[in-house]
Amino acid sequence: MKTLLSLLLLLLSIISGGGRPLVSRTAYIDTEAGRMKARILRPKEADGPVPGILWIHGGGYMLGGSYMLDMSCGKMLAKEYGAVVVCPDYRLAGKAPYPAALEDCYAALEWMYENADELGIDRKRIIVGGESAGGGLTVAVCLYNRDKGSVPVAMQIPLYPMLDCEDTESSRDNHGKVWNTKRNHWGWKHYLGEQYGTDSVSKYASPARETDYSELPPCYTFVADGEPFYAETLTYVKNLQAAGVDARVDVFHGNTHAFDMLFPGRAESKAARARLCEEFERIILKASRFR
């Protein structure tokens, strides 16, 4: 598994090629459960404060870590636009079920905001994003921040997010590559713990339970039409739009979950990341580039 991951990371570095030089370092964030490690990517050189991105890794709430940042759109945005990216190693559900991951990710968001000057982050351009379970946590963090927090989040990027703990039209009987119905049930069962299969699941655990989508940040996402999270992704965007939130989604054909990370050289992956850049510029940069 580690050998395969190393090969994928090497492939991504070859394909992604240029962009701004980045510096990587480790930080430690104080949380209610103790100190949490986070990886920070920042431009080697920057003129003034830059956008700050809280990027939350995926893995079905059970797997992964900040090392996945190298395969992600989070790193791509850092290279393309010189943004500062913070990727926390939040507690995984196998050892600490909900609300541990949400608490850790929200603590990272608050830490970013409080330390924005030191990090070189523009407090008016803070973004929350992530893929898969990280996309689900992206939405959960934005919901929690709207209801109980005070950080001004300028954009959310929940890529093919894991939002609904109940089967949907596309997650039911799904045998897609990488993620499928069986693995989805496994992830939710561990993440929700005793709440799994009950009516007491919090909207901050499974954001599809939310009924009020107003006053959430502008959103962009993409998803493949044959993967488990296709239906819940489209439903989330429709709910945002109905609430008056600026939200857009692009759909690509295929049944491979996280296709952009696993096959970055394919046409659909390049197209998906190009669309993300366009929306990032529209929402965050107002169509003006740093370079």
Secondary structure, DSSP 8 states (H G I E B T S, - for coil): -HHHHHHHHHHHHHHH--S--EEEEEEEEEETTEEEEEEEEEESS-SS-EEEEEEE--STTTS--GGGGGGSHHHHHHHHH--EEEEE----TTTS-TTHHHHHHHHHHHHHHHTHHHHTEEEEEEEEEEETHHHHHHHHHHHHHHHH----EEEEEEES----SS--TTTTT---BS--HHHHHHHHHHHHGGGTTSS---TTTSGGG----TT---EEEEEETTSTTHHHHHHHHHHHHHTT--EEEEEE--SBTTHHHH-TTSHHHHHHHHHHHHHHIIIIITT----
